[in-house]
Amino acid sequence: MRTALEIFFWACVALIVWTQIGYALAIGALTRLLALVPAASLDRDARTTIPTNPFVSLIVAAHDEQGVIGAKVRNALALDYPRELLELIVACDGCSDATALRAREAGADVVLELPRGGKVVAQDVAVERARGEIVAFSDANALWESGALRELVGGFADPRVGYVCGRVRFVQSSDDAGRVPPVAGERQATNQEGVYWRYEMAVRACESRLCSVTAGNGAIYATRRESYIVVDPVMGHDLSFPFNMVKHGWRAVEVPGAGAVEKMVPTIEGEWQRKRRMMSHTWPIVLRGGMLSPRGYTPGYASMIFSHRVLRYGTPFLHLLALAANVALVAAGTGGGGAPSIYIVTLALQIVLLAAAGLGGILPARVLLIARYYVLTTASPAAGLWDWLRHGTAASWEVAEGTR
């Protein structure tokens, strides 16, 4: 019995370490190894080869964004891209404020005033109206770097690519958002999302070089018109598009040179609420949206989905199981001969992590804030699953507090 419990404990620990650290190290090493091999020429197939400057429709879905939509429209129209080849569409999703008026005043080419149906529905309607060979998407509060659209479009030079995402940098304030590129040593908010996001971007870059990314972001991405996929309104594009592109025979890649900035939630507690809401949209994609089905995946991409998505979303449950097994192992040792010191140490480490997370809500020390961020964001998939199972997930969304 004890041996089985030990195996179970170390299996849980190994899976946590693999998805949080091991996968990143392995994929990074593999990327460096493959970089030594000469790249093969692209296999041209029957799919459309995008011209150097294709006509692009940039779509911004917005719900009650009157405070930021004007700046977003001006930012989009100032991009380093031929104006006659850019169509800017603002899809107002049931707005009750002056979002539509402000968008028109700022110069948007098309402003759609739609009933409330959610972001994905607004995007679907906008794509139907779009004239571009490429349809690009952005959030209302995300500002793109001047050359971002040109870089994004450049990703489609490979006819196998159906989805391209850029890189978003989270900043603390609107003043920071104007600093592109980032200033070295810039101060972070109490929210530690910036630390995690730099790690995530490094992993995503490796995934893109190897085959396809396992997730994108809503701030800056694009698809070919022919590769655009209509998904369930509760399943956002960020997670559902990349793996579905692969299933449809396309590649989903990241272009590091396509940059955007977005104001982050200022507090860790606010980030917990944001991720909890996001995870209530994630579980439908994982459990009934096709992510778990290996059909259409290569073996390599299937392992990436399992390692970086499925296992990561299961991390809160792995942590709980590891803690329970650890307590049982220590308790079993008290009956005779004492528990092996390794299990006392591992239990102590878990208690220290939880204590540090608790103290992070009182003392703003960086190490404590990182511990608090890790514990709360790791718990968010479990909370999101509970929300989805308890009352489902609405297609509509509300602005995260402090991000405008």
C-alpha positions as CSV (number, residue, x, y, z in Angstrom):
1,M,0.0,0.0,0.0
2,R,2.8,2.4,0.9
3,T,4.7,1.7,-2.3
4,A,1.6,2.4,-4.4
5,L,1.0,5.7,-2.5
6,E,4.6,6.7,-3.1
7,I,4.3,5.9,-6.8
8,F,1.1,7.9,-7.0
9,F,2.7,10.9,-5.1
10,W,5.8,11.0,-7.4
11,A,3.7,10.6,-10.5
12,C,1.7,13.7,-9.5
13,V,4.8,15.6,-8.8
14,A,6.4,14.5,-12.1
15,L,3.4,15.7,-14.1
16,I,3.4,19.1,-12.3
17,V,7.1,19.6,-12.9
18,W,6.8,18.5,-16.5
19,T,4.0,20.8,-17.5
20,Q,5.4,23.8,-15.5
21,I,9.1,23.4,-16.2
22,G,10.1,20.3,-18.0
23,Y,8.1,20.9,-21.1
24,A,9.6,24.3,-21.6
25,L,13.1,23.0,-21.2
26,A,12.5,20.1,-23.5
27,I,10.9,22.1,-26.3
28,G,13.6,24.8,-26.0
29,A,16.4,22.2,-26.3
30,L,14.6,20.6,-29.3
31,T,14.2,23.9,-31.0
32,R,17.9,24.7,-30.6
33,L,18.8,21.3,-31.9
34,L,16.6,21.6,-35.0
35,A,18.0,25.0,-35.7
36,L,21.3,23.3,-36.6
37,V,19.6,21.4,-39.4
38,P,19.3,23.3,-42.8
39,A,15.7,24.4,-43.4
40,A,13.9,22.7,-46.3
41,S,12.3,24.8,-49.0
42,L,8.5,25.4,-48.6
43,D,6.2,22.9,-50.3
44,R,3.9,25.0,-52.4
45,D,0.4,23.5,-52.6
46,A,-2.9,24.5,-54.1
47,R,-3.6,27.0,-51.3
48,T,-3.5,30.7,-52.0
49,T,-0.1,32.4,-51.8
50,I,-0.8,35.8,-50.2
51,P,0.7,38.8,-52.1
52,T,3.1,41.1,-50.3
53,N,0.5,43.7,-49.5
54,P,-2.9,41.9,-49.4
55,F,-6.2,43.7,-48.6
56,V,-6.7,43.3,-44.9
57,S,-9.9,43.7,-42.8
58,L,-9.0,44.5,-39.2
59,I,-11.9,43.7,-36.9
60,V,-12.4,45.1,-33.4
61,A,-15.2,43.6,-31.4
62,A,-16.3,46.0,-28.7
63,H,-18.9,46.1,-25.9
64,D,-19.3,49.5,-24.1
65,E,-15.8,50.7,-25.0
66,Q,-16.4,54.4,-25.5
67,G,-13.5,55.3,-23.3
68,V,-10.8,53.6,-25.5
69,I,-12.3,52.9,-28.9
70,G,-11.3,56.3,-30.3
71,A,-7.6,55.7,-29.4
72,K,-7.9,52.2,-30.8
73,V,-9.2,53.3,-34.2
74,R,-6.6,56.1,-34.5
75,N,-3.9,53.5,-33.6
76,A,-5.1,51.1,-36.3
77,L,-5.4,53.8,-39.0
78,A,-1.8,54.9,-38.2
79,L,-0.3,51.5,-38.8
80,D,2.5,51.2,-41.3
81,Y,0.3,49.6,-44.0
82,P,-1.2,51.1,-47.2
83,R,-4.4,52.8,-46.1
84,E,-6.2,51.8,-49.4
85,L,-5.5,48.1,-48.5
86,L,-6.8,48.3,-44.9
87,E,-10.5,48.1,-43.9
88,L,-11.2,48.8,-40.2
89,I,-14.4,47.2,-38.9
90,V,-15.7,47.9,-35.4
91,A,-18.3,45.4,-34.4
92,C,-20.3,46.9,-31.5
93,D,-21.7,44.0,-29.4
94,G,-24.9,45.3,-27.8
95,C,-23.3,48.6,-26.8
96,S,-25.3,50.8,-24.5
97,D,-22.9,53.8,-24.6
98,A,-21.3,55.9,-27.3
99,T,-18.9,53.3,-28.7
100,A,-20.4,53.3,-32.2
101,L,-20.4,57.1,-32.4
102,R,-16.8,57.4,-31.1
103,A,-15.6,54.8,-33.6
104,R,-17.2,56.6,-36.5
105,E,-15.8,60.0,-35.4
106,A,-12.3,58.4,-35.2
107,G,-12.5,57.2,-38.8
108,A,-13.5,53.5,-38.7
109,D,-14.5,52.3,-42.2
110,V,-17.4,50.1,-41.0
111,V,-19.3,50.3,-37.7
112,L,-21.7,47.4,-37.0
113,E,-24.3,47.9,-34.3
114,L,-25.3,44.4,-33.3
115,P,-27.5,43.0,-30.6
116,R,-25.7,41.5,-27.6
117,G,-24.4,38.0,-28.7
118,G,-20.9,37.9,-27.4
119,K,-17.5,38.6,-28.8
120,V,-17.3,35.5,-31.1
121,V,-20.7,36.2,-32.7
122,A,-19.7,39.8,-33.3
123,Q,-16.5,38.6,-35.0
124,D,-18.4,36.1,-37.1
125,V,-20.8,38.9,-38.4
126,A,-17.8,41.2,-39.1
127,V,-16.0,38.5,-41.1
128,E,-19.1,38.0,-43.2
129,R,-19.0,41.8,-44.0
130,A,-15.2,41.9,-44.5
131,R,-13.6,42.3,-47.9
132,G,-10.1,41.4,-47.0
133,E,-8.0,38.4,-48.1
134,I,-6.7,38.5,-44.5
135,V,-9.0,39.1,-41.5
136,A,-7.1,40.4,-38.5
137,F,-8.5,40.8,-35.0
138,S,-7.7,42.9,-32.0
139,D,-9.1,44.0,-28.6
140,A,-10.4,47.5,-28.1
141,N,-7.8,48.3,-25.4
142,A,-4.8,46.8,-27.3
143,L,-2.5,49.2,-29.1
144,W,-0.4,47.8,-32.0
145,E,3.1,48.7,-32.8
146,S,3.5,50.6,-36.1
147,G,4.8,47.7,-38.1
148,A,2.7,45.0,-36.4
149,L,0.2,44.5,-39.2
150,R,2.9,44.2,-41.9
151,E,4.7,41.7,-39.7
152,L,1.5,39.8,-39.1
153,V,0.6,39.6,-42.8
154,G,4.2,38.4,-43.5
155,G,3.5,35.2,-41.6
156,F,1.2,34.1,-44.4
157,A,4.1,34.0,-47.0
158,D,4.1,30.2,-46.1
159,P,1.0,28.9,-47.9
160,R,0.6,26.2,-45.1
161,V,-0.1,28.9,-42.5
162,G,-3.7,29.6,-41.7
163,Y,-3.4,31.5,-38.4
164,V,-0.8,34.0,-37.2
165,C,-0.6,35.6,-33.8
166,G,1.6,38.4,-32.5
167,R,3.1,39.1,-29.1
168,V,1.2,41.2,-26.5
169,R,3.1,43.0,-23.7
170,F,1.1,43.7,-20.6
171,V,1.8,47.1,-18.9
172,Q,0.7,48.6,-15.7
173,S,-0.9,51.8,-16.9
174,S,-2.1,53.6,-20.0
175,D,1.0,55.8,-19.9
176,D,3.2,52.6,-20.0
177,A,1.1,51.4,-23.0
178,G,2.5,54.3,-25.1
179,R,6.0,53.1,-24.6
180,V,6.7,50.8,-27.5
181,P,9.1,49.0,-27.4
182,P,9.3,48.4,-23.6
183,V,11.7,50.3,-21.4
184,A,14.3,48.2,-19.7
185,G,13.6,47.7,-16.1
186,E,10.1,49.0,-16.2
187,R,8.2,48.6,-12.9
188,Q,5.6,45.8,-12.7
189,A,2.2,46.1,-11.0
190,T,1.5,43.9,-8.0
191,N,-0.1,41.5,-10.5
192,Q,2.7,39.2,-11.7
193,E,1.2,38.4,-15.1
194,G,4.2,40.0,-16.8
195,V,6.5,37.3,-15.3
196,Y,4.3,34.5,-16.5
197,W,3.6,36.0,-19.9
198,R,7.4,36.3,-20.7
199,Y,7.7,32.6,-20.0
200,E,4.6,31.8,-22.0
201,M,5.9,33.8,-25.0
202,A,9.2,32.0,-24.9
203,V,7.4,28.6,-25.0
204,R,5.1,29.7,-27.7
205,A,8.0,30.8,-29.9
206,C,9.5,27.3,-29.6
207,E,6.1,25.7,-30.5
208,S,5.8,27.9,-33.5
209,R,9.2,27.0,-34.8
210,L,8.6,23.3,-34.3
211,C,5.1,23.0,-35.8
212,S,2.2,25.1,-34.5
213,V,1.3,27.1,-31.4
214,T,-1.1,25.5,-28.9
215,A,-2.8,28.9,-28.1
216,G,-2.9,32.4,-29.3
217,N,-4.1,35.7,-27.8
218,G,-6.9,38.1,-28.5
219,A,-4.9,41.3,-28.7
220,I,-3.3,40.6,-32.1
221,Y,-3.9,37.7,-34.5
222,A,-5.1,37.0,-38.0
223,T,-6.3,34.3,-40.3
224,R,-6.7,33.8,-44.0
225,R,-10.3,34.5,-45.1
226,E,-10.5,30.9,-46.4
227,S,-9.1,29.4,-43.1
228,Y,-11.4,31.3,-40.7
229,I,-13.5,28.9,-38.6
230,V,-16.9,29.5,-37.0
231,V,-16.8,28.1,-33.5
232,D,-19.3,27.8,-30.6
233,P,-19.9,31.4,-29.2
234,V,-18.6,30.4,-25.8
235,M,-15.4,29.1,-27.2
236,G,-13.0,32.1,-27.8
237,H,-10.6,32.2,-30.7
238,D,-7.5,32.3,-28.5
239,L,-7.6,28.6,-27.6
240,S,-10.0,27.1,-30.1
241,F,-8.4,28.5,-33.3
242,P,-4.8,27.1,-33.2
243,F,-5.6,23.4,-32.6
244,N,-8.6,23.5,-35.0
245,M,-6.4,25.0,-37.7
246,V,-4.1,22.0,-37.3
247,K,-7.0,19.7,-37.6
248,H,-8.0,21.4,-40.8
249,G,-4.5,21.0,-42.2
250,W,-3.1,24.5,-41.6
251,R,-0.2,25.7,-39.4
252,A,-0.8,28.1,-36.6
253,V,2.3,30.2,-35.9
254,E,3.6,33.2,-33.9
255,V,5.3,36.2,-35.4
256,P,7.5,37.8,-32.7
257,G,7.8,41.1,-34.6
258,A,4.1,41.8,-34.5
259,G,3.7,43.5,-31.2
260,A,0.9,45.0,-29.2
261,V,0.5,46.4,-25.7
262,E,-2.4,46.0,-23.3
263,K,-3.1,47.3,-19.8
264,M,-3.2,44.4,-17.4
265,V,-5.4,43.9,-14.4
266,P,-3.6,45.8,-11.6
267,T,-4.0,43.3,-8.8
268,I,-3.4,39.5,-8.4
269,E,-6.9,39.1,-7.0
270,G,-8.3,40.8,-10.2
271,E,-6.1,38.5,-12.3
272,W,-7.6,35.5,-10.5
273,Q,-11.1,36.7,-11.3
274,R,-10.1,37.2,-15.0
275,K,-8.5,33.8,-15.3
276,R,-11.4,32.2,-13.6
277,R,-13.8,33.7,-16.1
278,M,-11.4,32.7,-19.0
279,M,-11.3,29.1,-17.7
280,S,-15.1,28.8,-17.7
281,H,-14.7,29.3,-21.5
282,T,-11.7,27.0,-21.7
283,W,-13.3,23.8,-20.3
284,P,-16.0,23.6,-22.9
285,I,-13.2,23.7,-25.5
286,V,-11.2,21.0,-23.8
287,L,-14.1,18.7,-22.9
288,R,-16.5,19.0,-25.9
289,G,-14.7,21.3,-28.3
290,G,-12.4,18.7,-29.9
291,M,-9.1,19.5,-28.1
292,L,-8.9,16.0,-26.6
293,S,-9.5,14.2,-29.8
294,P,-6.2,13.3,-31.5
295,R,-7.8,13.2,-34.9
296,G,-5.9,15.6,-37.2
297,Y,-2.9,16.0,-34.9
298,T,0.6,14.8,-35.6
299,P,2.2,12.8,-32.7
300,G,4.4,15.8,-31.9
301,Y,1.5,18.3,-31.8
302,A,-0.6,15.9,-29.8
303,S,2.2,15.7,-27.1
304,M,2.4,19.5,-27.1
305,I,-1.4,19.8,-26.5
306,F,-1.2,17.3,-23.7
307,S,1.9,18.8,-22.1
308,H,1.1,22.5,-22.4
309,R,-2.7,22.6,-22.3
310,V,-4.4,19.5,-20.9
311,L,-1.9,18.9,-18.1
312,R,-1.7,22.6,-17.2
313,Y,-5.4,22.9,-16.8
314,G,-5.3,19.8,-14.6
315,T,-2.5,21.2,-12.4
316,P,-4.8,22.3,-9.5
317,F,-6.1,18.7,-9.2
318,L,-2.6,17.3,-9.4
319,H,-1.5,19.7,-6.6
320,L,-4.4,18.6,-4.4
321,L,-3.7,14.9,-5.0
322,A,0.0,15.3,-4.3
323,L,-0.7,17.1,-1.1
324,A,-3.2,14.4,0.1
325,A,-0.8,11.6,-0.8
326,N,2.1,13.5,0.9
327,V,0.0,13.9,4.1
328,A,-0.9,10.2,4.0
329,L,2.8,9.2,3.6
330,V,3.9,11.3,6.5
331,A,1.0,10.0,8.7
332,A,1.8,6.4,7.7
333,G,5.3,6.8,8.9
334,T,4.2,8.0,12.4
335,G,3.1,4.4,13.2
336,G,6.5,2.9,13.3
337,G,10.0,4.0,12.3
338,G,9.0,7.5,11.3
339,A,8.3,8.9,7.9
340,P,11.2,9.2,5.4
341,S,12.7,12.6,5.7
342,I,12.0,13.3,1.9
343,Y,8.3,13.3,2.5
344,I,8.6,15.6,5.5
345,V,10.6,18.0,3.3
346,T,8.1,17.8,0.4
347,L,5.2,18.4,2.7
348,A,7.0,21.4,4.3
349,L,7.7,22.9,0.8
350,Q,4.0,22.7,-0.1
351,I,3.1,24.3,3.2
352,V,5.7,27.1,2.7
353,L,4.3,27.8,-0.8
354,L,0.7,28.2,0.6
355,A,1.9,30.3,3.5
356,A,3.9,32.5,1.2
357,A,0.9,33.0,-1.0
358,G,-1.2,34.0,2.0
359,L,1.5,36.5,3.1
360,G,1.6,37.9,-0.4
361,G,-1.8,39.4,0.3
362,I,-0.3,41.4,3.2
363,L,3.4,42.0,2.4
364,P,4.2,43.2,-1.2
365,A,7.6,41.4,-1.4
366,R,8.2,40.1,-4.9
367,V,8.8,36.5,-3.9
368,L,5.6,36.5,-1.9
369,L,3.7,38.1,-4.8
370,I,4.9,35.5,-7.2
371,A,3.9,32.7,-4.8
372,R,0.5,34.3,-4.5
373,Y,0.1,34.7,-8.2
374,Y,1.1,31.0,-8.8
375,V,-1.3,29.6,-6.2
376,L,-4.3,31.7,-7.3
377,T,-3.8,31.4,-11.1
378,T,-3.1,27.6,-10.7
379,A,-6.4,27.3,-8.8
380,S,-8.3,29.2,-11.5
381,P,-8.9,26.2,-13.8
382,A,-10.7,24.4,-10.9
383,A,-12.8,27.5,-10.1
384,G,-13.6,27.9,-13.8
385,L,-14.6,24.3,-14.1
386,W,-16.9,24.6,-11.1
387,D,-18.5,27.8,-12.6
388,W,-19.1,26.0,-16.0
389,L,-20.6,22.9,-14.4
390,R,-22.7,24.8,-12.0
391,H,-24.3,27.4,-14.3
392,G,-22.7,27.2,-17.8
393,T,-20.9,29.9,-19.6
394,A,-22.4,32.9,-21.2
395,A,-21.1,34.0,-24.7
396,S,-21.1,37.6,-23.6
397,W,-18.3,39.2,-21.6
398,E,-17.6,42.1,-19.3
399,V,-14.4,44.2,-19.2
400,A,-11.9,43.1,-16.6
401,E,-11.6,45.7,-13.8
402,G,-8.7,48.1,-14.2
403,T,-7.8,47.2,-17.8
404,R,-9.1,50.4,-19.4
